[in-house]
Amino acid sequence: VVARGVSLYFVTEFELAAPRWYWLDEEIVTKSLTYRLSYQSLTRQYRLTSGALHQNFGSLDEALRTALAQGCTDRDRATARLAWTGTMAAWTRLSAVSTGPLLQRRSTRAIDFQPTRPRLIEQAIDALRTGSTGGTAPTPPDAAQLERIGSPAKGLPALEWLLWSSAAPRDAAAVCPYAVAL
C-alpha cells in the first residue's frame, strides 16, 4: 500500500490523569505523537516523518533496523513497531508462494517461525547479559551465536514479541542488541 503512494499514519497517545473521588479525573498531561510513513517514488525511498523531522530509508527493513536502534535509546517503541509492521507486510507479500531458494534454504521457517518461544528469547538475552564484561553494554550476537539460538527465538515473530508483549524484558541494555541482531 505504501509503495503505491498511500501514506500510513500512526498515532501514539499518552494521557496522565489523577483520579479524584469528588469530581472527574484531573488530566495532568496529554501528549500525542503522529508518525507518517510514505514512499517517495522519485527517489525510491521510504520516508518516516514525525512533525518537522523526517528520515529516508532505501527499504523497509533498513527503516526497521534504524527504528529499533532509536527505540532503544529514547524508549520510544512506536517507530520500531511501525517499521516492523511494514517489514512484516512486505514479507507476507513475498512469502505468499514459496518456491526456489525460499524452499531450498528454508528461509520461510527462519524468518517467520511460529510459534514464538518466549522462554528461548529470554535465555538468549540472559546469555547476552552474562557475556558482557565490566558493566559494559552487551554487543549484538554474531551470526554463529544466532545460529545456536534456534528458529523459535529468532525472526519477525520473536521481534514482535519483544516489541508488543507486556511479558517481554524491558532491560534496554540487553534487549536492544538482541533485537537489532534479529
N, C-alpha and C positions, 0 to 999 in steps of 0.2 A: 504494500500500500504506500509506504513512504517513498519507495523508488519510483512510483508513478506520479509523484508530485503532491500527494496529500500529506499535510503536516499533522503530526500527532502531538497532542498537548497532554501533559501530565501535571497535576496539581498536588502539592504536598501541603496539607493544612495542619497547623498546630494551634491548640487553644488551651490556655491555662486558666482555670476557674477556681474560685474559693467558694465552697458550699456555705450557705447561710440558712439557718433554721427558720428565720423570721421573714425572709424575702427570697426573691430569685437569686440564683448564684451570681457572684460577682465575677465578671470577666476581667482578669488581670492582664493577660496578653493574648492577642490573636494575631497569628502570622500565617501568611500564605506565600508559597513559592511555586512559580509556574515554570515548567520546562517545555521547550518545543523542539521536537526532532523533525528535521526536514531534509530533503535531498536536493542538492544544487546540481541540476543536470548539466549546466555549462562546465563546471569544474569536476563533475562526477564525484562529489564528496558529500558526506552526511554532515549536517550542522546541528549541534546541540546548543540551544540558546536558553539563557536564564537572565531575564532583564536585559541590560545593555551588554552583557557578557556573552560571548559565543566561542565555540571551538569547532574546528573542522576535522573530520576523520575520513580516511580513504575507504574504510569498510566498517561494518557494524561490529565486527569482532575487535577491531582496534579501539572503537568507542567503548566497548565493554572493558577492555584492559585499563584504559585511562580512567574510566568511571570508577572501577574498583580501586585503583590507586588513590583517587581523590576521595572516595568514600571512606577509605581507611584513615586519611589524615584529618578530615573535617567531620567525621561521624555522620555524614550525610549519605544514606544508602539509596536515596531516591534516584540519583543519577545512575548508580550501578544497576538498580532494578530496571530502570528504563532501558539501558543498554542491553541487559540480559534478555528482556522481552523481545527486543529487536533481533538479537542473535538467535534466540530460540525460534522465532518466526521464520528467519532465513533458513535455519537448519531443518525445520519442519517441511518447508517447500523442497529443499534439496533431498531429503530422505524419503520422499513420498514413494519413489520406486527405487529400490536398492538393486543396482546392477554393477558389473565390472569391479573396480577397485573397492567400492564400498563392501561388496561381498567378500572379495579376496582378503582384504585386510581386517575384516570385521570391525570397520570403523563405526558403524551404527551402534554396536554394543559398547564401544569405548566412549563414545560421545554422549549417548543417550541411554545409559543403563538404568533399568527400572527393576526392582525398587531401590531407592537410595537406602543405604545402611548408615544411619547417623552414628552408631557406635564406632564404626570403622573411621569415619571422618574425625570424630573426637580423638581416637587413638593416634591418627596421623598428626593432628595438631599438637597433641601432647608430646609426640616424638620430636616435633619442631622445637617445642619449649625446652625440653631436656637437652636437645642438641646445641642450643645457644650457650655461649660461654661468657662468664663475667657480666651478666646482666645486659648483654648486647641484644639487639633485636634479632630474632631468628631470620635466617636467609631463606628465600624460597627454595623448595626442593627441586633438585635437578631431574632430568628425565629418568635416570636409573632409580632414584628414590620413588618417583611417582609410579614407576612400573611395579615396584614391590607392594604398593598400597592396594592395588586391585581396582577393578572397574566399579564396584558398588560405592566407592568413596571418591570417585572422580567424575568428570564430565559436567554437563549442564544441570542434571538433577541435583548433584552434590552442591553446585554453586547456588542453585535455587534454594536448597535447604539452608545454606549459610546466610542468604540474603533475607529470606522471609520467615523462617521458623523462629518462634519465640524460645524454643529449646536450644537453639544454636549458641555456641560460646560467643561472648561479646568482647573477649580479650583481643583488641585490635592488633596488638603487637605480634601475636602468633597467628591469628586467623587471616589477616590480610596477606602475608607472604604466601600462605597456602592457597588462598582464593586467586591471587594473581597468577600463580603457577598453573592452576587448573585451566 
